[in-house]
Amino acid sequence: MRFVLRILKALALLLVLLVITAGGWLFIRPPELLSVGDGYAAKIVCSNVFIAGRGPRMCFMTMSRRPEIRCCGSCVSASTATTTA
């Protein structure tokens, strides 16, 4: 029984170290898609609002289905016809 507990503790420690390492790697060297994700999100919202005539809320619902830009937010200014993300 002690042997099984040791193995479970070792596996838990390994899992924690793996998560910390992956988080550090994403912080130090993020993938390119994360670096350009805000611009991509702004482009999608801008196209949908000012060209297609959809509302910002509908654009956000459409964007939230795409996993690569789900974490990006956006702000639409109708007075200046700009979108920032």
Buried (B, 14 or more C-beta within 10 A) or exposed (E): EEEEEEEEEEEEEEEEEEEEEEEEEEEEEEEEEEEEBBEBBBBBBBEBBBEEEBEBEEBBEEBEEEEEBEEBEBEBEEEEEEBBB
